[in-house]
Amino acid sequence: MDQEQARRWLTTALDEARAGLAEGGIPIGAALYGPDGALLGHGRNRRVQDGDPSLHAETAAFRAAGRRRSYRGTTVVTTLSPCWYCAGLVRQFGISRVVVGEADTFPGAQGWLAAHGVDVIVLKDPDCTALMREFIRTSPELWNEDIGDDT
């Protein structure tokens, strides 16, 4: 995949992440693009806003895309490396590619996805990294809740 295109698509996810933060939520955004490059759906982590622990950014984008016969050839673009839950969604439905804005603050399951044939591209985007680092600094309890760290 062309890095320029991946970065353009990341802007949709980053806009969602910023909107989530403005709503008092966790700043993670995602988008699902079709094989032809059409935007199928986008969303943000709404665990806090909706009180729904399953409403991660990737699942929100997936739900917004609606039912499809096949997800082969589609690309999930996310501001943060997918957790195990979202990685399972990618594998379950045969999503072909994941573009990750950043994985420094949370490595997630990107290695597992790559080992199972999913094309994973990590952009190391400084805006995504700065957004997450600031959120982790100012909201550590909420961050730990989101990543399942109950210590």
C-alpha positions as CSV (number, residue, x, y, z in Angstrom):
1,M,0.0,0.0,0.0
2,D,1.2,3.5,-0.8
3,Q,2.3,5.3,2.3
4,E,0.8,8.6,1.1
5,Q,-2.6,7.0,0.7
6,A,-2.3,5.4,4.1
7,R,-1.5,8.8,5.7
8,R,-4.5,10.4,3.9
9,W,-6.8,7.6,5.2
10,L,-5.3,8.1,8.7
11,T,-6.7,11.6,8.8
12,T,-10.3,10.2,9.0
13,A,-9.3,8.1,12.0
14,L,-7.4,10.9,13.6
15,D,-10.4,13.2,13.2
16,E,-12.5,10.6,15.0
17,A,-10.0,10.2,17.8
18,R,-10.0,14.0,18.4
19,A,-13.8,14.0,18.4
20,G,-13.8,11.2,21.0
21,L,-11.5,13.2,23.2
22,A,-13.6,16.3,22.9
23,E,-16.6,14.2,24.1
24,G,-14.7,13.1,27.2
25,G,-13.8,9.7,25.7
26,I,-10.7,7.8,24.8
27,P,-9.0,9.3,21.8
28,I,-8.8,6.4,19.4
29,G,-10.4,6.6,16.0
30,A,-10.7,4.2,13.1
31,A,-12.0,3.9,9.5
32,L,-12.8,1.0,7.2
33,Y,-12.0,1.4,3.5
34,G,-13.1,-0.8,0.7
35,P,-10.9,-2.5,-1.9
36,D,-11.6,0.3,-4.3
37,G,-10.6,3.0,-1.7
38,A,-14.1,4.0,-0.8
39,L,-14.8,5.0,2.8
40,L,-17.2,2.4,4.1
41,G,-17.4,3.5,7.8
42,H,-15.7,5.4,10.5
43,G,-16.0,5.7,14.2
44,R,-14.3,6.3,17.5
45,N,-13.9,4.5,20.8
46,R,-17.2,5.3,22.7
47,R,-16.7,3.1,25.7
48,V,-17.0,6.1,28.1
49,Q,-19.7,8.0,26.2
50,D,-22.0,5.1,25.7
51,G,-21.0,3.0,28.7
52,D,-20.4,0.1,26.3
53,P,-17.1,-1.8,26.9
54,S,-17.2,-3.3,23.5
55,L,-17.5,-0.1,21.5
56,H,-13.9,0.3,20.5
57,A,-13.0,2.5,17.5
58,E,-12.4,-0.4,15.1
59,T,-15.8,-2.0,16.0
60,A,-17.5,1.4,15.6
61,A,-16.1,1.8,12.1
62,F,-17.0,-1.8,11.3
63,R,-20.6,-1.4,12.5
64,A,-20.9,1.9,10.6
65,A,-19.8,0.1,7.4
66,G,-22.8,-2.2,7.7
67,R,-23.3,-5.8,6.6
68,R,-21.3,-7.0,3.6
69,R,-21.0,-10.3,2.0
70,S,-17.2,-10.2,2.3
71,Y,-14.6,-7.9,3.9
72,R,-11.8,-9.4,1.8
73,G,-9.6,-6.6,0.4
74,T,-10.8,-4.0,3.0
75,T,-8.4,-1.9,5.1
76,V,-9.0,-0.9,8.7
77,V,-7.1,2.4,9.6
78,T,-6.7,3.0,13.3
79,T,-4.9,5.6,15.3
80,L,-3.6,3.0,17.7
81,S,-2.5,-0.6,17.4
82,P,-5.5,-2.9,17.7
83,C,-6.1,-4.7,21.0
84,W,-6.8,-8.4,21.0
85,Y,-10.5,-7.9,20.7
86,C,-10.2,-5.7,17.6
87,A,-7.6,-8.0,16.1
88,G,-10.1,-10.8,16.5
89,L,-12.6,-8.8,14.6
90,V,-10.1,-8.3,11.8
91,R,-9.3,-12.0,11.6
92,Q,-12.9,-13.2,12.0
93,F,-14.2,-11.2,9.1
94,G,-11.1,-11.5,6.8
95,I,-10.1,-7.9,6.7
96,S,-6.9,-7.8,4.6
97,R,-5.0,-4.9,5.9
98,V,-4.5,-2.8,9.0
99,V,-2.9,0.6,9.0
100,V,-1.8,1.7,12.4
101,G,-1.1,5.4,13.3
102,E,1.1,4.5,16.2
103,A,2.1,1.5,18.3
104,D,4.6,3.1,20.8
105,T,2.1,3.7,23.6
106,F,0.4,0.3,23.0
107,P,1.8,-2.4,20.8
108,G,-1.5,-4.4,20.8
109,A,-1.9,-7.5,18.7
110,Q,-0.3,-6.2,15.5
111,G,2.4,-8.9,15.5
112,W,-0.3,-11.6,15.9
113,L,-2.2,-10.1,12.9
114,A,0.9,-10.1,10.8
115,A,1.7,-13.7,11.7
116,H,-1.7,-14.7,10.5
117,G,-1.5,-13.1,7.1
118,V,-2.9,-9.6,7.7
119,D,-0.9,-6.9,6.0
120,V,0.0,-4.5,8.9
121,I,1.5,-1.1,8.2
122,V,2.7,1.1,11.1
123,L,3.0,4.7,10.2
124,K,4.6,6.0,13.5
125,D,2.5,9.2,13.1
126,P,3.7,11.9,15.5
127,D,0.2,13.4,15.9
128,C,-1.3,10.0,16.9
129,T,1.6,9.4,19.4
130,A,1.3,12.9,20.9
131,L,-2.5,12.6,21.3
132,M,-2.1,9.2,23.1
133,R,0.8,10.3,25.3
134,E,-1.1,13.3,26.5
135,F,-4.2,11.3,27.2
136,I,-2.2,8.7,29.1
137,R,-0.5,11.4,31.1
138,T,-3.8,13.2,32.0
139,S,-6.1,10.2,32.3
140,P,-4.1,7.2,33.5
141,E,-7.0,5.5,35.3
142,L,-9.2,5.7,32.2
143,W,-6.4,4.5,30.0
144,N,-5.7,1.5,32.2
145,E,-9.3,0.6,32.2
146,D,-9.4,0.7,28.4
147,I,-6.4,-1.6,28.0
148,G,-7.6,-3.9,30.7
149,D,-4.9,-3.1,33.3
150,D,-6.8,-3.3,36.6
151,T,-3.7,-3.1,38.8
